[in-house]
């Protein structure tokens, strides 16, 4: 898969990705996935390749959007992916207005941007996550996990070197 060069993206390492997908395996079958701050689309495409039904990819960067589209074509998953160029927070509101709800939401915002907490708040308030769904949120391991966003509870927090991944659900379990 193609990655972005010269951009402020941190592709999720293979080790972290494998661990994340082992944790969320039971949620993948026929899942509707949102890949927010998608970068190259790495996580959403992996979900599609592991039996997710559809994925929506969101990134503000035009080069990222082009790479996602190219990667979807190369993996022959283009018909199951929708790519949106735009501000992630605004797109969340638009998806809510369109009645979209997701089984899995990946959030990988720029570190230290404050966008992780804002994204979780919007997802919870707008009802974008299905009742049995899971949010997978990547952050710097130097930052503490957000314990709660409304009714979304931290279910699990894993640290992999400089990267940490928090898993959220309504039940507090995954």
C-alpha positions as a printed NumPy array, in Angstrom:
array([[  0.   ,   0.   ,   0.   ],
       [  1.131,   3.511,  -0.733],
       [  1.996,   5.813,   2.183],
       [  2.158,   9.578,   2.364],
       [  5.58 ,  11.134,   2.02 ],
       [  6.455,  14.576,   3.325],
       [  3.2  ,  14.924,   5.259],
       [  2.536,  14.986,   8.969],
       [  1.226,  11.446,   9.156],
       [  2.263,   8.524,  11.294],
       [  1.216,   5.309,   9.64 ],
       [  0.194,   2.812,  12.299],
       [  2.988,   0.269,  12.643],
       [  2.328,  -3.33 ,  11.644],
       [  2.807,  -4.467,  15.251],
       [  0.224,  -2.002,  16.58 ],
       [ -2.175,  -2.717,  13.723],
       [ -2.014,  -6.48 ,  14.267],
       [ -2.677,  -6.071,  17.975],
       [ -5.598,  -3.68 ,  17.38 ],
       [ -7.231,  -6.044,  14.893],
       [ -6.807,  -9.01 ,  17.226],
       [ -8.619,  -7.03 ,  19.935],
       [-11.521,  -5.908,  17.718],
       [-11.815,  -9.12 ,  15.66 ],
       [-15.342,  -9.953,  16.845],
       [-16.586,  -6.528,  15.708],
       [-15.343,  -6.797,  12.106],
       [-17.852,  -9.109,  10.411],
       [-20.064,  -6.968,   8.117],
       [-19.047,  -3.846,  10.047],
       [-19.579,  -0.27 ,   8.958],
       [-16.294,   1.494,   9.664],
       [-15.263,   5.139,   9.966],
       [-11.565,   5.948,   9.553],
       [-11.195,   9.514,  10.865],
       [ -7.939,  11.41 ,  10.196],
       [ -7.351,   8.521,   7.804],
       [ -3.937,   9.41 ,   6.346],
       [ -3.227,   6.602,   3.869],
       [ -6.405,   4.724,   4.846],
       [ -4.32 ,   1.95 ,   6.385],
       [ -6.741,   1.048,   9.21 ],
       [ -9.979,   1.27 ,   7.257],
       [ -8.554,  -0.758,   4.382],
       [ -7.299,  -3.389,   6.804],
       [-10.813,  -3.575,   8.285],
       [-12.307,  -4.047,   4.803],
       [ -9.795,  -6.787,   4.045],
       [-10.85 ,  -8.553,   7.268],
       [-14.594,  -8.726,   6.472],
       [-15.898,  -5.242,   7.257],
       [-18.709,  -4.364,   4.867],
       [-18.092,  -0.671,   4.203],
       [-15.698,   2.056,   5.265],
       [-15.807,   5.834,   5.19 ],
       [-12.414,   7.545,   5.108],
       [-12.026,  11.17 ,   6.207],
       [ -8.985,  13.389,   5.84 ],
       [ -8.515,  17.101,   5.226],
       [ -5.315,  16.666,   3.224],
       [ -5.782,  16.404,  -0.544],
       [ -2.692,  14.238,  -0.959],
       [ -4.009,  11.859,   1.71 ],
       [ -7.358,  11.607,  -0.074],
       [ -5.579,  10.758,  -3.343],
       [ -3.478,   8.093,  -1.617],
       [ -6.56 ,   6.542,   0.023],
       [ -8.334,   6.342,  -3.331],
       [ -5.249,   4.818,  -4.949],
       [ -4.889,   2.277,  -2.125],
       [ -8.556,   1.321,  -2.383],
       [ -8.114,   0.72 ,  -6.115],
       [ -4.911,  -1.314,  -5.622],
       [ -6.585,  -3.506,  -3.02 ],
       [ -9.725,  -3.863,  -5.155],
       [-11.841,  -2.479,  -2.31 ],
       [-12.891,   0.812,  -3.928],
       [-16.566,  -0.178,  -4.243],
       [-16.74 ,  -0.644,  -0.453],
       [-15.028,   2.615,   0.467],
       [-16.217,   6.217,   0.509],
       [-13.545,   8.906,   0.722],
       [-14.389,  12.356,   2.072],
       [-12.031,  15.324,   2.017],
       [-12.86 ,  17.695,   4.828],
       [-12.427,  18.839,   8.387],
       [-13.011,  15.755,  10.53 ],
       [-15.177,  17.472,  13.141],
       [-17.449,  19.048,  10.525],
       [-17.676,  15.739,   8.672],
       [-18.785,  14.037,  11.906],
       [-21.735,  16.434,  12.155],
       [-22.595,  15.86 ,   8.484],
       [-22.47 ,  12.087,   8.892],
       [-24.8  ,  12.412,  11.871],
       [-27.251,  14.554,   9.872],
       [-27.205,  11.825,   7.194],
       [-28.151,   9.228,   9.827],
       [-24.861,   7.326,   9.596],
       [-23.878,   5.008,  12.448],
       [-20.78 ,   2.861,  12.697],
       [-19.694,  -0.398,  14.3  ],
       [-16.025,   0.637,  14.434],
       [-14.576,   4.137,  14.463],
       [-10.83 ,   4.662,  14.137],
       [ -9.522,   8.028,  15.347],
       [ -5.89 ,   8.923,  14.72 ],
       [ -5.613,  12.725,  14.94 ],
       [ -2.368,  14.677,  14.996],
       [ -0.837,  14.281,  18.44 ],
       [ -1.203,  17.239,  20.834],
       [ -3.985,  18.751,  18.675],
       [ -6.861,  18.322,  21.151],
       [ -8.871,  16.69 ,  18.357],
       [ -9.13 ,  13.286,  20.02 ],
       [-11.289,  14.528,  22.901],
       [-13.378,  16.722,  20.597],
       [-13.934,  13.799,  18.215],
       [-15.001,  11.462,  21.034],
       [-17.427,  14.08 ,  22.36 ],
       [-19.06 ,  14.584,  18.95 ],
       [-19.242,  10.841,  18.259],
       [-21.002,  10.268,  21.568],
       [-23.335,  13.296,  21.457],
       [-24.335,  12.703,  17.833],
       [-24.894,   8.959,  18.26 ],
       [-22.45 ,   7.966,  15.522],
       [-21.369,   4.755,  17.251],
       [-23.776,   1.831,  17.291],
       [-24.721,   0.536,  20.742],
       [-22.408,  -2.489,  20.447],
       [-19.677,  -0.609,  18.572],
       [-16.115,   0.269,  19.489],
       [-13.957,   3.364,  19.056],
       [-10.238,   2.777,  18.544],
       [ -8.272,   5.931,  19.364],
       [ -4.546,   6.32 ,  18.806],
       [ -2.452,   8.845,  20.735],
       [  1.06 ,   9.455,  22.009],
       [  1.994,   7.192,  24.894],
       [  3.047,  10.383,  26.721],
       [ -0.611,  11.423,  26.941],
       [ -3.114,   9.918,  29.342],
       [ -6.16 ,   8.155,  27.977],
       [ -9.459,   9.974,  28.176],
       [-11.492,   7.964,  30.689],
       [-14.942,   8.886,  29.459],
       [-16.808,  10.912,  26.826],
       [-20.449,  11.1  ,  27.847],
       [-21.633,   7.489,  27.914],
       [-18.549,   6.2  ,  26.074],
       [-16.224,   4.494,  28.533],
       [-12.587,   3.508,  28.273],
       [-12.658,  -0.269,  27.902],
       [ -8.98 ,  -0.972,  27.332],
       [ -5.748,   0.972,  26.942],
       [ -2.627,  -0.496,  25.338],
       [  0.837,   1.047,  25.049],
       [  3.249,   0.103,  22.258],
       [  6.431,   2.142,  22.651],
       [  5.619,   5.744,  21.648],
       [  2.066,   4.866,  20.613],
       [ -0.937,   4.181,  22.812],
       [ -4.309,   2.874,  21.67 ],
       [ -7.477,   3.318,  23.714],
       [-10.651,   1.333,  23.069],
       [-14.022,   2.827,  23.983],
       [-17.497,   1.336,  24.127],
       [-20.819,   2.094,  25.782],
       [-20.569,  -1.004,  27.957],
       [-16.96 ,  -0.353,  28.98 ],
       [-16.001,  -3.719,  27.452],
       [-14.789,  -4.913,  24.073]])
